[in-house]
């Protein structure tokens, strides 16, 4: 069973690696990543902006190097791509 994980911890790992936050301004998302707590044992990571697939691949590599378990998924009906991050 996966252990508890906090969105703030994943966010800190990504900012330490030089990734910038995505912010909602003027009706649009600025390029960058966002994290969302999906439960006590899962954090979802999204990337907003051009090169979404490449950025998510890079983030996956970095999080796995830190010992986290990462699964790339897509929301139902062709929705947003995301990374589901857990602690093994």
N, C-alpha and C positions, 0 to 999 in steps of 0.2 A: 504494500500500500504506500502511496506517495505521502511525503511529509508536508507539513504546512509551508507555505511560501507567501511572501508579501509582495504586492505590486511595487512598493517603494524600493525593495531590494533589487528587483529586476531593473527598475528605472535607474537606480544608482549604478549598476553594472554597465548599462548601456551608455549613460552619460560619461562614465569613466573611460569608455572606449571611444569617446569623441562624437557620439551620435547626438543630434539635436532633437528637441521636442517639436511636435507638430502643434500649431496653435490655430484656433479658429478666429480669423480676422476678416472683416469686410465681406462676410458671407461665404468665405472659402477657407479650406484648411491649408496652412503653410506646410511645405515639405518637412517631414520628420517623423518620429515614431511616437506612438501613444501606448500606454499600458492600461489594462483594466483588470481589476480583481474579479475572477470568475467563480470564486468559492474559496474556501480556506486552503485548498490544495492545488489551485490552478490560477495562473495569470495569463491573460491573452495579450499579445503584442501585435499592433497594427502599424503599417507604414503608410503615410499619406504623401502622395507626390509621384513624380516621374520615376521610373525604374523600380516600381514596387516589388516585383519578383526578385530582382537582383539584390535589393536592400534587405529583403526578408531572408534571402539565402545567406548574406553576410552576417546578419544578426544571429541566425541559427548557428552558424559556425562559431561565433564568439561565445554564445551562451553555452553551447556544448563543451567548449574548451574550459568553461568555468564549472563543469560538472553537472549542469542542469539537463533535464530530459526535455527535448523540444520536438513537437509534432506539427507540421504544416497542415492546416485545414482551410476549408472555405465555407463560409456561412451558406445556409440553405438557399436554393433557387438562384445560384450564380452570384451570391453576395460577396462580401469582402473576404479577401484572404487574410489569414491571421496565423499566428504561432501560438500554440498551447504549450505553456511552460510549466513544468512541475519539478519537484525535487525527487530524485530516485529513492 
